[in-house]
């Protein structure tokens, strides 16, 4: 997969990447699983309160969604507040808005306090449409915001190189470089003697009297509290997240142009949408264009993903030069609200934060507030609407149906045996699932003609994988786990690698 501009311009050389084995059962107050924006923000706030903390990360700091985000810090999450009022109530909508507005303020305060250079900038945020038939959607959204007594503007013109039919503006929102922001927090964590173990996969959490034992590849950690900030909770059945959440892919390109850039953050309400913001990259102001959302593992062509964004860029910025391109995967709950709080009724003092619906920059801060308050025994005013234990009826039945269909189609019980696949006709630089002697095998043939074969069964709950031609990965249609063409796990909820089928390299074409 391609590298984002955030990862390209930021390194974490201050972190010891070769920490020794974790001393078994060394007790700390809190073990945090995941070193993205949620895990690091929780570690920052809790270490400042004096708690002893260890952070484990299966890959590298900000290697997942945090490092691939758009970096928008906003409470304007598409045309969403009309949905909240109609699906829940106006009080829920107000709390959702307040929690995210508070997050923007707290992120700015943190940046100022720690003097973090992360290109933080206050800007207006806009949702817009170019289609007359979508005007009623905007009007309903504006009416919903008026009912909530939130000050916003309805506009007919924007600072964009094309005409619009309507837009809603949220004033004084923000954007930043998320990885530089995390680096600033990590530097403070090191001052607070917080140990961060990269390339350390957590594989289990077990109750041990009043504490928990977190088992990792480098040893065990005993902690009173555990925070699962690993994007998608890796516990298979506790909390039943696999039955109430799915994952979605989206794409971003970084564009250099000599044309005047817009002064704000923009996202269309059309599906698939287009997201626009500016950014600093190698001393220049560039444009980030994103979109192309689809459920993970859905067959997608280059033209439908990066190609669509490149076509948009060339249309409105003819001199556009594509600098970088990358994708991101996000968790989305079936009722569209994040799951934040106690992970399961069976796991007191184990917390989870997931299902941010592509708005993790603010929700990571909302989650930190809720979890830190819970650990301290303080009632948080927003914990009820985001409760991980909520069991209210799900109203978006279409997505429930789609997820169940994907799961039932994906289940596979037969065991895969080693098979000779060298004679199968497969084009170079492509992958697919083939069937030999009644057995399904996942095969990828590289551009050089090397063949890599795996057992195409997700190690999470046994779903049949799909080949992703864009990223050269094996993706799970059930819950969004992803694996590279070698079978190495790269995305939760699965954490085990795929079973590889060895191929005799001497016989390859």
C-alpha positions, 0 to 999 in steps of 0.5 A: 500500500502507498504511504501517506504524506503524514507518515512520509514527513514524520518519524519516531526515532525517539522511540526505542524500537528494540525494547527488550522482552516484556518482563512477565507479569510486571504489574502496571496500572494500565495496559493500552493495546494500540498506538494510534491516536486513541491509544496515545491520547489515553496514555498521555492523559492518564500518565499525566495523572500519575498512572503507570502505563505500558502501550503495545502496538502490533506494528508501528506508531500511527501505522493504521488509520491514524496515519492515513486519515484526512486530518480533519478535526470537526464536528461536521460529520457529513449530513448527520444531525437530521439522522441523529434526531430522527433515529434517536432524539434531539438530546442525543444529537446535542450531546454528539455535537457538544462532545465533538466541539469540546474535542476540538478545543481540547486538541488545540489546548494540548497542542499549545501546552506541549508546543507541538508543531503539527500545522494546526489551523482553524478553518471553516468546514462545509458540506455541499451538493452540486445536485438539485435533487440533493437540496432537500437533504441539506435543508433537512440538515440545516433545520435539524441544526436550527432545532439544536440552536447551533449557529451555522450558515446555509450558503449558495456559493463556495470557494471551489472551482465549480458551482454548487447548489447549496452548502452548510458551514460550520465555523471555526473547525480545524485541521492538522498533521495527525502524525506530527501531533501524535509524535508530540504526545509520544515525546511527552509519554517518554518523559513520563516513563511510559514504555511503548512496545512496537511490533508487539502483537497482543493475542489475549486478555485473561482475568487474573483475580482483580487484575488482567493478564495481557499476553503479547508476543514479547511477554505478558503484562499484568494491569488493573485496567486494559484499554483496547484501542486497536481500531477493531476489538480483537476479542472474537466473541466478548462484546459481539462487535463482529455482529454490530459493526463493519469496516469501510475503505476510502482513498486519498490523493495528494495533489500539487497545483499552481491554481489558487487553493480553497480556504476551508475543508469540504465534503460532498453529501453525494455518494460516493463523496468527495473530500477536499482540504489543503495541507503542508508538504515539503514546504508547499501548500498542496491539496488533499482529495479523498473519497470513494468509500465502499465496504471492505472487500467489495470488488473495486477497480482503480477507476472507481477508487484512485482513478475517480479522484485523479479524474476529479483533480485533473478536471478542476486543476488541469495542471495537477501533479499527483504526489502521493496516494493512499487508503484508509480503513474505518470501523462503522457501527450499524447505528452510526454511533461509536462504541466507547466504554466498557468492552463487555459485561464480562470484562469490568475495567476493560475498555474499548473505543471503536466505530468512529465512522471516519471521524476519529480525530475528534472521537479519539478525544471523546473516547479518551475523556469517557475512558479516563473519567470512568477509570477515575470514577467520574460520571462523563456526560456523554458516556451514555449515548456512546456506550459499548454495551447498548443493545437498542434496536438497529434501524438501518436494516439494509446494512444489517442485511448486507453484513449478514449476507456477506457473512453467510456467503463467506463461511468455509469449513473445508480444509485446504490441502497443499496443491500444485497450482503452477499450471493454473492460468493466471496473469502476472500481478493479479490474484484470485481464489482458485479451486483445485480438487474441490479445495479453495486456494488464494493465489497471487502471481507477482509482476515477476511471475512468482506465485504466492499461495495462502489458505483464503480463510480469515483467521478471525471467524473463518470467512472466505477472503476476497482479493484486493487488486488495488492494494494487493491484499486479501480482505475479509468481507465479513468484518474487514480484516486484511492480509498482505499477499504473503498472508501477514495480518495487517488489519484487525479484528484478525490478529493471526496470519494466514496459513501459507501454501509453499510453492516450489520456486524453481518451477515458477514461470 
